Amino acid sequence: MQKTILTAAVAILMNIPVMAQHEEPITFRVIETSDIHGSFFPYDEVNRRPQAGTMARISSYIKDLRKTYGKDLILLDNGDILQGQPVNYFTNFVDTTAENIAASVVNYMGYDAETIDNHDIETGHNVYDKWAKELRCPLLGANVVNTATSKPYFKPYVILERQGVKIAVLGMITPAIPNWLAKNLWSGMRFDNMVTAARYWMKEIREKENPDIVIGLFHSGRSADTGGIHTPEYDEDASLTVAQQVPGFDLVLFGHDHKPYSGTVTDNDGHTVVCLDPANNGIRVADAEITFTRIGQADKKGNQKQHISVHGKVVDITKEPIDSDYCRHFEGATEKVKAFVNRRIGYLTKPLFTRDCFFGPSAFGDLIQQTQLKLTGADLSFNAPVLFNTVINAGNLHVSDMFNFYKYENQVYVLKMTGEEIRKHLEMSYDQWVNTMHSSKDHLLLLNEGSKDDSQRLGFKNFSFNFDSAYGIDYTVDVTKPNGSKVTILRMSNGQPFDPNKTYRVAMNSYRGNGGGELLTKGAGIPKDQLENRIVWRSKRDLRFYLMQEIERMGTITPKAGNNWKFIPEKWAKKAGERDKQLLFPVKRVK
């Protein structure tokens, strides 16, 4: 076994008479993967290098455990498996007649259950409905309700029987989907509050199934205290909240927030629940051992006293051997993907760096802005960096490089916004992005030393994919001013006046246009239920497709920063930016 990163305390549920006779204990091993994001194979086709996290290593880990546990090993996946790598894009949108590779991998490895989540839903009904039929294990989502029938769209739970022990697995999804995804992607569905749904289904499971063990499989982050969207109706991240407020779980396995976690929660009945999150990209697995013992004779109703102990840990699998049988099994699929991603589409005359986006206008970010404006004919454009520190080298560009230009399958939207709404949108963005400087020695950026190991923040206090800048207007960001007063819009970049009362057409990605990051709602002040009416145009395909199309049309590209905005005072911002760049992206000095 490999090195354990985090280990949970033991959770024990006991009801044992002093002189009771014990049956032989039964030990189950429960393994959870989550947020795999297409990390199926050991080679990263985007960056052309081996990748540490891969299902090929997890397969070795599982096969080794099966030698000991056999059918008493329970394997669960927690969603966000349909999106993230070129292999996903190819099987979702290019080679759509063959079995989805995400189904093939899950079936090959013998998963017992799968939970759906937001990036799975993001692929659209055609993809995930087909995938659900191809899976040889149940796809769970107890709080995803079919609006036509008022019943779950997917299975709410599954009962696994092992050696006469009934194990219930209840699957749920974060209810924040409508804040990120266009309604057509989840048409016919609604997403209920997780605590409310868990209470209902726990009662159903207890009364109808009488299980011995209950496991929660939740695609939702830790809790509202640790981030995510919080509304009066629901929390985006609610896994620990459910474990605490809904008694009955023996083990809660979760994900979505890309943060490894191993700990315990005491529920409202005083029982200890082990909670585990393996984070993302197949780098770790959640690994739990459940020991179950029946005690004494069953009563007339068939009830019998039990002793259950749960030990949990999060395990790094990056040193596990690659499963060669697994790789050979998928050779045909990987060869198809290689042919797809290796197609040449153009030539780049100089390298592009995503890190430049954080310190001012950048050639990388403005290439995307320019593409959005050309595609839509909008007045201005919003865009945020969705990758932290990626380099696209000069030379031939291939399809694989497009996944470094743009990570997600977002569409492009055009929304109507007033000039004042545009300013307020940018104010919220820069308030999350930059510090309020009181001297030249302060940080330019809003950093957090404790988030360096957080795969979504990486040293920032907030999510960098919400750091929107604008293109098509000239403006300054005064980092000495308080939050809400940093942005001054000077003019349209074509020289025309900028009017705070005028309505403009603004291009942005669909995540932002649907309310993602809350810049349009909390920032610009547009009510969530009015966003749909503000959308005047939607692209048919994803932004990456149009970016690739534009590069193919041009042949050779030399992207340049638009230089339409800047941090002021410039002297302070420049020196502070240089210091912060060294903190975030340290350069090793050669002696």
ROROBA-622537 format. One line per field, with one value per residue (C-alpha): residue number from 1; residue in three letters; x, y, z. Coordinates in steps of 0.5 Angstrom, whole numbers, plus 500, padded with zeros to 3 digits. Example, Ala and Ser with C-alpha at 12.3 -4.5 7.8 and 13.67 -1.06 7.14 Angstrom:
BEGIN
i = [1,2]
aa = [ALA,SER]
u = [525,527]
v = [491,498]
w = [516,514]
//
This chain:
BEGIN
i = [1,2,3,4,5,6,7,8,9,10,11,12,13,14,15,16,17,18,19,20,21,22,23,24,25,26,27,28,29,30,31,32,33,34,35,36,37,38,39,40,41,42,43,44,45,46,47,48,49,50,51,52,53,54,55,56,57,58,59,60,61,62,63,64,65,66,67,68,69,70,71,72,73,74,75,76,77,78,79,80,81,82,83,84,85,86,87,88,89,90,91,92,93,94,95,96,97,98,99,100,101,102,103,104,105,106,107,108,109,110,111,112,113,114,115,116,117,118,119,120,121,122,123,124,125,126,127,128,129,130,131,132,133,134,135,136,137,138,139,140,141,142,143,144,145,146,147,148,149,150,151,152,153,154,155,156,157,158,159,160,161,162,163,164,165,166,167,168,169,170,171,172,173,174,175,176,177,178,179,180,181,182,183,184,185,186,187,188,189,190,191,192,193,194,195,196,197,198,199,200,201,202,203,204,205,206,207,208,209,210,211,212,213,214,215,216,217,218,219,220,221,222,223,224,225,226,227,228,229,230,231,232,233,234,235,236,237,238,239,240,241,242,243,244,245,246,247,248,249,250,251,252,253,254,255,256,257,258,259,260,261,262,263,264,265,266,267,268,269,270,271,272,273,274,275,276,277,278,279,280,281,282,283,284,285,286,287,288,289,290,291,292,293,294,295,296,297,298,299,300,301,302,303,304,305,306,307,308,309,310,311,312,313,314,315,316,317,318,319,320,321,322,323,324,325,326,327,328,329,330,331,332,333,334,335,336,337,338,339,340,341,342,343,344,345,346,347,348,349,350,351,352,353,354,355,356,357,358,359,360,361,362,363,364,365,366,367,368,369,370,371,372,373,374,375,376,377,378,379,380,381,382,383,384,385,386,387,388,389,390,391,392,393,394,395,396,397,398,399,400,401,402,403,404,405,406,407,408,409,410,411,412,413,414,415,416,417,418,419,420,421,422,423,424,425,426,427,428,429,430,431,432,433,434,435,436,437,438,439,440,441,442,443,444,445,446,447,448,449,450,451,452,453,454,455,456,457,458,459,460,461,462,463,464,465,466,467,468,469,470,471,472,473,474,475,476,477,478,479,480,481,482,483,484,485,486,487,488,489,490,491,492,493,494,495,496,497,498,499,500,501,502,503,504,505,506,507,508,509,510,511,512,513,514,515,516,517,518,519,520,521,522,523,524,525,526,527,528,529,530,531,532,533,534,535,536,537,538,539,540,541,542,543,544,545,546,547,548,549,550,551,552,553,554,555,556,557,558,559,560,561,562,563,564,565,566,567,568,569,570,571,572,573,574,575,576,577,578,579,580,581,582,583,584,585,586,587,588,589,590,591]
aa = [MET,GLN,LYS,THR,ILE,LEU,THR,ALA,ALA,VAL,ALA,ILE,LEU,MET,ASN,ILE,PRO,VAL,MET,ALA,GLN,HIS,GLU,GLU,PRO,ILE,THR,PHE,ARG,VAL,ILE,GLU,THR,SER,ASP,ILE,HIS,GLY,SER,PHE,PHE,PRO,TYR,ASP,GLU,VAL,ASN,ARG,ARG,PRO,GLN,ALA,GLY,THR,MET,ALA,ARG,ILE,SER,SER,TYR,ILE,LYS,ASP,LEU,ARG,LYS,THR,TYR,GLY,LYS,ASP,LEU,ILE,LEU,LEU,ASP,ASN,GLY,ASP,ILE,LEU,GLN,GLY,GLN,PRO,VAL,ASN,TYR,PHE,THR,ASN,PHE,VAL,ASP,THR,THR,ALA,GLU,ASN,ILE,ALA,ALA,SER,VAL,VAL,ASN,TYR,MET,GLY,TYR,ASP,ALA,GLU,THR,ILE,ASP,ASN,HIS,ASP,ILE,GLU,THR,GLY,HIS,ASN,VAL,TYR,ASP,LYS,TRP,ALA,LYS,GLU,LEU,ARG,CYS,PRO,LEU,LEU,GLY,ALA,ASN,VAL,VAL,ASN,THR,ALA,THR,SER,LYS,PRO,TYR,PHE,LYS,PRO,TYR,VAL,ILE,LEU,GLU,ARG,GLN,GLY,VAL,LYS,ILE,ALA,VAL,LEU,GLY,MET,ILE,THR,PRO,ALA,ILE,PRO,ASN,TRP,LEU,ALA,LYS,ASN,LEU,TRP,SER,GLY,MET,ARG,PHE,ASP,ASN,MET,VAL,THR,ALA,ALA,ARG,TYR,TRP,MET,LYS,GLU,ILE,ARG,GLU,LYS,GLU,ASN,PRO,ASP,ILE,VAL,ILE,GLY,LEU,PHE,HIS,SER,GLY,ARG,SER,ALA,ASP,THR,GLY,GLY,ILE,HIS,THR,PRO,GLU,TYR,ASP,GLU,ASP,ALA,SER,LEU,THR,VAL,ALA,GLN,GLN,VAL,PRO,GLY,PHE,ASP,LEU,VAL,LEU,PHE,GLY,HIS,ASP,HIS,LYS,PRO,TYR,SER,GLY,THR,VAL,THR,ASP,ASN,ASP,GLY,HIS,THR,VAL,VAL,CYS,LEU,ASP,PRO,ALA,ASN,ASN,GLY,ILE,ARG,VAL,ALA,ASP,ALA,GLU,ILE,THR,PHE,THR,ARG,ILE,GLY,GLN,ALA,ASP,LYS,LYS,GLY,ASN,GLN,LYS,GLN,HIS,ILE,SER,VAL,HIS,GLY,LYS,VAL,VAL,ASP,ILE,THR,LYS,GLU,PRO,ILE,ASP,SER,ASP,TYR,CYS,ARG,HIS,PHE,GLU,GLY,ALA,THR,GLU,LYS,VAL,LYS,ALA,PHE,VAL,ASN,ARG,ARG,ILE,GLY,TYR,LEU,THR,LYS,PRO,LEU,PHE,THR,ARG,ASP,CYS,PHE,PHE,GLY,PRO,SER,ALA,PHE,GLY,ASP,LEU,ILE,GLN,GLN,THR,GLN,LEU,LYS,LEU,THR,GLY,ALA,ASP,LEU,SER,PHE,ASN,ALA,PRO,VAL,LEU,PHE,ASN,THR,VAL,ILE,ASN,ALA,GLY,ASN,LEU,HIS,VAL,SER,ASP,MET,PHE,ASN,PHE,TYR,LYS,TYR,GLU,ASN,GLN,VAL,TYR,VAL,LEU,LYS,MET,THR,GLY,GLU,GLU,ILE,ARG,LYS,HIS,LEU,GLU,MET,SER,TYR,ASP,GLN,TRP,VAL,ASN,THR,MET,HIS,SER,SER,LYS,ASP,HIS,LEU,LEU,LEU,LEU,ASN,GLU,GLY,SER,LYS,ASP,ASP,SER,GLN,ARG,LEU,GLY,PHE,LYS,ASN,PHE,SER,PHE,ASN,PHE,ASP,SER,ALA,TYR,GLY,ILE,ASP,TYR,THR,VAL,ASP,VAL,THR,LYS,PRO,ASN,GLY,SER,LYS,VAL,THR,ILE,LEU,ARG,MET,SER,ASN,GLY,GLN,PRO,PHE,ASP,PRO,ASN,LYS,THR,TYR,ARG,VAL,ALA,MET,ASN,SER,TYR,ARG,GLY,ASN,GLY,GLY,GLY,GLU,LEU,LEU,THR,LYS,GLY,ALA,GLY,ILE,PRO,LYS,ASP,GLN,LEU,GLU,ASN,ARG,ILE,VAL,TRP,ARG,SER,LYS,ARG,ASP,LEU,ARG,PHE,TYR,LEU,MET,GLN,GLU,ILE,GLU,ARG,MET,GLY,THR,ILE,THR,PRO,LYS,ALA,GLY,ASN,ASN,TRP,LYS,PHE,ILE,PRO,GLU,LYS,TRP,ALA,LYS,LYS,ALA,GLY,GLU,ARG,ASP,LYS,GLN,LEU,LEU,PHE,PRO,VAL,LYS,ARG,VAL,LYS]
u = [500,502,503,497,496,490,487,481,479,476,468,465,457,456,450,453,450,456,455,453,456,459,459,465,467,466,471,469,474,471,474,472,475,472,473,477,476,478,485,484,491,498,500,497,496,495,502,505,508,506,501,502,494,491,486,491,495,488,487,493,491,484,487,491,486,481,486,485,478,475,467,468,471,466,468,465,466,463,462,466,468,466,470,477,481,481,479,473,472,473,468,463,462,467,466,459,457,462,461,463,470,468,463,468,473,468,465,472,474,468,465,459,456,457,454,453,455,456,461,457,451,455,456,448,443,445,452,450,443,447,453,448,445,452,454,454,453,447,448,446,443,437,436,436,428,425,420,415,414,417,421,429,431,437,437,437,440,443,443,449,449,455,456,448,450,446,450,446,449,446,448,447,449,451,444,448,447,443,448,453,449,444,437,437,443,439,432,427,430,431,436,434,437,441,440,432,433,438,432,427,431,434,427,425,432,431,424,424,431,433,440,446,451,449,454,453,456,456,458,459,464,465,461,458,464,469,467,462,455,451,443,437,435,441,449,453,458,454,457,459,453,449,453,452,444,442,443,444,450,456,461,460,465,465,468,467,471,478,481,483,480,480,476,470,463,459,451,445,444,451,454,461,461,468,468,473,474,480,480,481,485,486,492,488,483,479,480,475,475,468,468,461,459,453,452,447,440,436,429,422,422,429,433,440,445,451,458,460,467,470,477,478,484,486,491,496,497,502,507,503,505,501,496,499,493,489,493,493,485,484,490,484,481,488,490,484,485,492,490,485,489,496,492,496,492,497,503,505,510,512,510,504,503,497,500,501,493,494,498,495,493,496,497,494,488,486,487,480,477,478,476,469,468,470,465,459,460,459,461,466,468,469,474,478,484,481,488,494,501,500,505,504,510,512,511,506,499,495,488,492,494,487,485,491,488,481,480,472,467,463,459,459,454,452,448,445,448,448,455,454,452,459,463,460,461,469,469,467,472,478,476,477,483,487,489,488,495,496,504,508,511,504,502,498,494,490,494,493,499,495,491,498,496,489,488,483,486,493,496,490,485,479,478,482,477,473,478,474,478,474,476,473,473,479,479,484,484,486,489,489,482,477,473,467,471,477,475,474,472,475,472,470,477,474,475,467,465,463,456,454,446,447,446,451,452,457,460,462,463,456,459,459,453,449,451,457,462,456,459,453,448,452,457,453,446,442,437,438,432,433,439,436,432,439,442,441,445,448,454,452,459,464,469,475,472,471,478,481,477,480,487,486,483,489,495,500,498,502,498,498,496,491,493,486,487,492,493,495,499,503,510,507,503,509,514,509,507,514,514,508,510,516,511,506,511,518,524,530,536,542,548]
v = [500,507,513,516,523,524,519,520,518,512,512,507,506,501,497,491,488,486,478,478,473,476,473,473,480,482,487,491,496,502,506,512,516,523,529,525,530,525,523,516,514,515,520,527,529,536,538,532,529,523,525,523,522,517,511,507,507,507,500,497,499,496,490,489,490,485,480,481,483,480,482,485,491,496,501,508,514,521,524,530,524,526,533,535,532,531,524,527,532,527,521,526,531,528,520,520,513,509,507,513,512,514,508,504,505,505,498,495,497,494,500,499,506,512,519,525,532,539,538,531,535,540,536,536,531,527,525,524,520,516,515,513,507,505,504,497,500,505,512,516,523,523,530,531,531,529,535,531,526,529,523,522,523,518,512,515,510,503,497,492,486,482,476,478,485,490,496,502,508,514,519,526,532,540,544,550,547,553,558,555,552,553,551,547,542,540,541,537,537,541,540,540,542,536,536,536,531,527,527,524,519,516,515,511,507,505,504,500,497,496,497,495,500,507,510,517,519,526,531,537,540,540,546,553,555,553,556,556,559,560,562,562,555,551,551,549,545,541,534,535,539,533,528,532,534,527,522,515,515,511,514,520,520,527,531,537,542,539,539,533,532,526,527,526,529,528,527,530,523,523,518,519,519,519,524,523,527,525,531,531,528,521,523,520,516,516,509,506,500,498,492,489,485,482,480,475,473,477,479,477,482,480,486,484,488,490,493,498,501,505,507,512,515,519,515,518,513,517,512,506,502,503,497,495,490,496,500,495,494,501,502,503,508,512,511,515,520,521,522,527,532,531,535,541,547,553,556,561,566,567,563,565,565,564,567,574,575,576,582,586,586,580,577,570,573,578,573,570,577,578,572,573,580,577,572,576,583,585,592,589,582,579,574,571,566,559,556,558,557,554,556,555,554,558,553,549,549,542,541,539,546,548,545,549,556,554,548,548,547,553,557,564,569,576,579,586,590,598,602,602,594,593,598,594,587,589,592,585,582,586,586,579,579,585,588,595,598,603,603,601,595,592,586,588,581,579,572,567,563,557,556,554,547,548,546,551,557,556,562,567,568,567,563,566,564,569,575,578,583,587,588,594,599,603,603,604,600,604,599,604,605,601,596,598,604,602,601,608,607,612,611,605,603,606,613,613,616,611,612,609,609,606,599,595,588,584,578,573,565,561,560,567,569,564,567,563,567,571,577,579,578,580,584,588,587,583,579,571,570,576,573,569,575,579,574,576,571,564,560,553,550,551,557,552,550,557,559,553,555,562,560,555,561,565,560,564,568,573,575,582,585,590,594,597,597,598,598,605,608,604,605,602,596,595,593,590,585,583,581,577,574,571,569,565,563,563,562,558,562,558,559]
w = [500,499,503,506,506,511,516,519,526,528,528,532,533,538,542,545,551,556,555,548,543,537,530,526,524,516,514,507,504,500,495,492,486,485,480,475,470,464,467,465,462,464,458,458,451,452,455,452,459,463,469,476,477,473,473,470,477,481,477,480,487,486,483,489,494,491,492,499,499,493,493,499,496,494,489,488,483,485,478,474,470,463,462,463,458,450,451,454,448,443,446,448,441,436,436,439,436,440,447,452,454,461,461,458,464,469,467,466,473,476,480,484,483,480,482,477,477,474,469,467,466,463,457,455,455,449,452,459,458,453,458,463,459,457,465,468,475,477,476,483,484,489,489,482,480,474,473,469,474,481,482,481,474,476,481,488,492,491,496,495,499,501,506,508,510,506,504,502,498,497,492,491,487,489,487,485,477,475,477,472,466,461,462,456,459,465,462,465,472,478,484,491,497,500,507,505,500,505,510,506,503,509,512,505,506,513,512,506,506,513,511,516,513,510,505,503,496,495,489,494,497,505,508,507,511,507,500,495,493,499,498,503,499,499,500,494,499,504,505,512,514,511,515,521,521,518,523,520,515,517,512,508,501,497,492,488,491,489,496,500,507,512,518,522,524,530,528,531,535,537,533,529,522,518,512,506,500,495,491,484,477,480,484,491,493,499,502,508,512,515,520,521,527,529,536,539,537,532,535,533,527,525,528,531,535,531,532,526,526,520,519,513,510,503,500,495,489,484,486,484,478,472,470,463,462,463,458,453,454,452,446,441,444,446,439,436,441,439,432,434,438,434,428,426,426,426,428,434,433,440,447,451,458,462,469,465,466,473,472,467,460,456,450,452,455,450,444,447,448,441,439,443,440,433,433,436,434,441,444,449,452,459,460,466,466,467,468,473,470,463,457,450,446,440,434,431,434,435,437,444,445,445,451,454,451,454,459,459,454,455,450,448,450,449,454,455,460,462,463,470,471,467,472,478,475,474,481,484,480,482,489,489,485,488,494,497,497,503,501,496,500,500,496,489,489,494,496,501,504,506,499,496,496,494,487,485,489,488,493,491,497,491,485,479,474,477,475,469,465,460,453,448,454,456,464,470,477,482,488,493,493,497,495,490,488,484,477,473,466,461,454,449,446,439,442,443,450,455,458,465,463,456,454,451,448,452,450,456,457,458,466,467,463,467,474,475,480,482,478,474,480,487,483,477,481,476,479,478,475,470,467,462,459,458,454,446,443,444,440,438,439,445,445,444,437,435,437,434,427,428,428,422,418,420,419,423,429,433,439,442,449,448,453,454,462,467,475,478,481,476,480,486,482,478,484,488,481,481,488,487,481,484,490,486,480,483,478,481,480,477,481]
//
